[in-house]
């Protein structure tokens, strides 16, 4: 049975922050949150970081002797995959970068200088691909990924504070930072839109707290988490803004309801660039594609495959990652997913939410195989309130060259919209392979 704890942020925040000696932030106005245990972590090691990616939860474990391990779980706790031992230090926090499909893991620990390791979980044997050196920031390192602005958010500092939250690019350069006082034992960090979520444990692990900061360091509000024992890791479903929290002794994972307000200014499409999952070697091979419902067969292909498919030198996204989407062999193949934006209802019903739909679409030489993206805005009953579309791209548009071109459309989300369904269709007009290609899809909601 799932266990639940309910607490009003409005009534608890002042008492909580006063208890740990920090100036209280405003509470999340009028919101009562429910914390539900979704599973006990079955892997019996030192649970540390937590990340969400394409429908799965990933837990990083400290295995001792500066070794760590990452285990992938379903949201009901079924183990899907685990890495071998990796040089991850304390493996204090883990976060997923949409742009490259990799996980970023901070060394953490009061005696460990701060490094961030980039782990690729897609191969049969996951590997560390790169390590960033942030030792100048201090120890106790944690990392989150700001997928809206595609940058790292690195936490570090001496035990007891003051701490630094630094924004860094993927060259490893810190571009801005702010300091914060001791709000408790650091346990996790994540990013929701333009806000930084900082997860801490109180004295003797009697309670835990999520404190929300602006990107410039303004303490916006706090959420009390009345779950006892040590917090370990914070994760966010970037599609729905669902928060997940990890705990140790006993090891378990909770979800928080309601979700945070649906994110503005971030891509609400999960796995938008085929970087999650394993790329196929080319047609007619079809592969599992995380976060999408597949009909008709669909492929993801590496830009390094060659054989006439788009390459890294072909027209396409500048930041294209390693993989793109392609139709399989069927005359028509589709990918579908739905984003829930019910928490934006007030602004949507005031016609105060805009959308931008974009993606790179293309095909092969003079063939007319193509791809298109259609989004359908639906009310709470599932009735369509309108659609928007990009593509297809014709051979003439591509100058009869194999590659992908960007297409964009914008507008206002129809009043009454509660969900947005994204359907991508690859169509084969000739031959045996469906060469409707697409990559780097995005659906971004903003206020005018």
N, C-alpha and C positions, 0 to 999 in steps of 0.2 A: 504494500500500500504506500502511496506517496504521502509524505508528511508535509504539512503546510504551516507557515508562520506568517501572520499578518501584522503590519505595523504602519501607522501613519507617519510619514516623513514630517508632516506639519507639526506634530506634537512632540516628536522625539529629537529633532536635530539639535536644538539649543542645549538640552541636557547632555546629549552625547558629546558634543564638542567641548562643552565646558568641563566635562569629566576628564578629558585628555589634555586640558590646559591650553586649548587653542581658541581664538576668537570664533564664535559660532557664525557659520554662513546661514543665509536664508534657506529655509526648507524648500523642497520641491512643492510648490503651492497646492495644498489641498489634496494631495495624492496619497492614497493608501496602497502599499505594495504587498504582494503575497509572494513568499519564497517557498518553492516546492522542490523537494528532493526528487530528482529524476532518475538517479541511479547511484548505487554504491560502487566505487571504483574497484573492480575485481583484482587489479594488478597490485600485489602487496609490496610496494616499495614507497619511497619518500616522495609523495605527490607534491608537485611544485606549480608549474605554469599551466595555463589553459588557453586554448584557441578554438575558434570556429572556422570551418572552411567547407563550403559547398555541401552542407547537410550533415557533416560529421563534427565531432568534438575531438580535439587533440590534447592530450595531457603529457606534459614533460615531467620526468622523474629524475631525482638525484640518486644515482646508483653508488655514490661513494668514489673516492680516489679520483675526483675531478671528471668522472664519467657520468653521462646522462643517457636517457632513452626517451623516445617519443612513441606514444601508443595512440592509435586512431580508434575511436569508439563511435558506434551509432548513438543517437540521442536517447536510446533506452539502455545503453551500457554494454552492448555486445561488442567485443573486440573485433576489429576489422584487420588491423595491421600493426606491427610494431617494428621499430628500427632495432638495429644492433646497438652495442655500446658506442657512444660518440663522445668526443672530447668537448662536453658542454658545461663543465664546471658544476655549479649548483643547479643549472637549468631553471633559473628562478621564474622566468616568464617567457611566453611564446606567443607569437602573433603571425598572421597570414597576410602576405602581400599579393593583392590581386594581379598586379602588373606582370609578375614573373612566376606566380604559382609556387613560391617557396615560403618556408617558415623561418622566422627570425627568432633566435633563442638567446637570451642574455645569461651571462654566467652567474650573476647574483651572489649573495652571501656577503656578510660583513667583512670578511678577510680576503675576498676575491676582487682583484681589479676588474673593471668592467670591459668585457668583450661581448660582441654580438656575432653569433655564428649563423650563417645562412644554410639551412638544411633543405635538401630536395627529397621529399618523401615519395616521389613517383617511381623511382627505380625499384626493382625487387629488393635491392639492398640500399636503403637510404644513405645519403652521403652529405658531408659538409662541403659546400662549394666555395665558401669564402668566409673570412673572419674580419670584422671591423674592430679597431682598437679605440676604445673610449676611456682608456685608463686615466686620462687627464681630468675626467669628471669625478673620479673617486670610485668607491666600492659600492656594494649593494645594488648592482645593476639590474634594471628591468627594461623591457622594450615593448612598444606597441607600434603598429603601423597605421599611419594616417593615409587611408586609401583615397580620400578625397583629393589631397594634395600630393600624394605619392611621396611620402617622406617617413623617416623613422622618428619616433618619439622615445628618447632615451632618458631613463631615470637613474640617478646615481648620487652618492654623497656619503659622508661619514655616518656611522651608526649614531642615531640620535639626532641627526640633522645638523645644520640646515641642508636640504636636498636641492638638487637641480633637475629640472625637466628641460631637456634640450631637444630642439628640432634639428635633424640632420638629413642631408641628402644622401644619395646612394654612392657618392664618392667618399663618404665618411666625414664630410665637412659640417660642423655645427653652424647653422645659419641664424638661429635665435634661441633664447632660453629665458627661463624665469626661475626664481627660487621659491621654496615653500618651507614652512616650519615643520616641526615634528607633529604629525597628526596621528601617530600610532606606528606600529610595525608595518613597513611596506610589504604588500602582498601581491599587487597586480596593477596593471595599467592598460588602458584601452582608449580608443578615440571614436567618438560618435559625432559625425559632421565636423563642426569646428570646436567641439568640446573635448577636453581631456578628462577621463574618468580614472580616479586614483583610489585604489582599494587598500584599506589598512585594517589591522586588528588592534583592539584595545587591550588594556592591561589584563594579563592572565587569560587572554583570548575569550573574555566574557561576552564580547560583542564584536561586530565588524562594521565598517563604514565605507560607503562610496562617496567621495567628495568630487564635485564636478567643477572644473576650472575652464575659463576661456583660454584661447590660445595665447593670450598675453599674460595669463596668470591671475586673473580676477577669480576669487572664490565665489562661485555662483550659488550653489546650494549643496546639501548633503542628503544622503539616504542612509538611514540606519538599517543594518542587517542583523536582526535579532537571532542569528544562528550562532551557537556557541562553538568553541574550538577554533583552531587557527585557520584563517582564510588562506587560500593558496590558488592564485590565478584568477584572472577576469577575462571573459571572452564576450564578443558581440557578434551576433548574426547580422552582417551588414545589409542583408536583404530586408529583414523585418525589424531590425533594431532590438531584437530579443537579447537580454543579458543573461549570461551564465556565470556562476561563481563556483570556485573550487574550494574544498576544505580538506584538512589533514587531521588524522587522529580523532575520529575515524575518517578515512578517505571517502569523499563523496562529491557529487556535483548537483547544484541547485539551479533552477531557473527563476527569474524574477518576472512578476506580472503586476500591472500591465507593462507592456514594452515601453521603452522610451518613445517620445514623439517621433514619428517616422522621419528619417533623416532628410534634410534639405541640402542640396549642393553636392550630394554623393551619388554614385552609380547604384541604382537599386537592382540592377541585373546581377545575379550571381554567376560566377564562372563565365564572364563576358568575352573571354579571349582564348578559350580552349587550353588554358595553362594548367587546369586541374585535371587529374586523371592521366592516363598514359596515351601518348600519341601513337596512332597506327602507322605502319610502314607505307601506306598508300592504299589506293583502291585495289580490290573491292573490300578490303578489310574494314569492318566496323568495330567500334570500341564503345565501352561504357562511357557516358559523358555526365559527370557529376552535376547536380542541380537542375538538369533539364529532363523533361519527359520526351523520349525519342519515339518517332513514328516513321516507318519506312526505311529505317537504317540510316545512319549518319556516321561520318568519319571525322577524326581529328588527325591532321597530318603535320609533321615537322617541316619547317622551312628548309631543313637540311636534307630532306629526302631526295630532291631533284627529280629527274625523270619527267620533266615537263611541268611539274607543279610549281607554284610560286616559291621563290627563294628569298633569302634575305636581301637580295639585290633587286627584286621585282618591285614594281609600284605597289605601295601599301603603307601601313602605319610606320611612322618613324620609330616608335617604341613598340615593336611588334611581338616581343617575346620569342618563344621557340616554336609555337604551334598555331595553326589556324583550323577553322572548321571547313568541312566539305561534305557535299552529299555523297551517299554511298553508290549504289548501282540502280536503285529504284528510280522510276520516272519522277517521283516526288517524295521528298523526305522532309520532316519537320522536327524542330525543337520547340518546346513550350515550357514556360514557367510563369508564375503569377506573383506579383508584389502586392502586399496588403498595405494600404495607406489610410486605414480607417482612423488612425490617431490624428490625421490632418483634416478631419471632417469639417471643423469650423471654418478653416481657411478655404478649403475646397468649395464649400457651399456659399462662400462669399466671393467666389470666382477670383480667389487671390493666390492660386498656385499655378505656376507655369511649368511646362515640361520642355525638355530638349531631348530628342531621339536622334542618335547618331550611330554610325558604324561604317566599316569598310567592307564593300561588296565587290565581287568580281567574277571572273571566269577564265576560260582557256582560249587563247588565240582568237580565231574567227568564229568559234562555236558559240551558239546562243544559249547554252546552259547558263543559269543565272540564280541569284539569291535575292530575296526581299525580306523585310522585317515589317510586321504589322502589329501594332499595339491596340488593344481594345479596352476602353474605359468602361467599367461595369459598376452598377449600383449594388447595394447589399443583397439584392435578390438574384444577382448574376445577369441582369439585363444589360445589354450594350447601350451605352450613352454616346458612343462615337468611337472613331478609330483614327489612327495616324499611321503613315507608311513611309518607309524609305526603300529605294530600289524598285525594280532591278536596274542593274548597270548593263548596258548593251556592249557588244564588241566594238561598235563605233565609238562609244564613250571611252573605251580603253585603247583606242587606236589599234585594235586587233592585236594587242599585246597581252600576254598572260599577266594578271595582277589584280589588285584591289584598289578601288577608289572610294573616298569618303563621301557619304551622303548624310545630310542632316535635315531635320524638320523641327519646327518649334510651334508652340501654341499654349492655350490655357486648358488646364484639366477641367473637363465638364463638371458642372455642379451636380452633386449627388454621387460622384465617384468614390468607391471604397476599395476597389481592387483594380489592378492593371495587369492584363494578360499579354505576354510577349510571345509571338509566334514567328519563328524564322523558317522560311520555306526555301529549299534548294530544288530547282527544277531541271530535269534532263530533257533536252529537246532533240539530241542526236547522240549516236554512239552507244556504248555500253556503260560508261561511267558518268555519274552525275557530278559535273564540274562546276556547280554553283558554290563559290567560295565566300566566306565571310570571317571577320575578325574584329576585335576591339569594339564590341557593341556597348552602347551606353544609353541609359534613360535616367536623366537627372531632373529632379524637381526643385524649383526655387520660388521664392516670393518676389514679386515685381518691386 
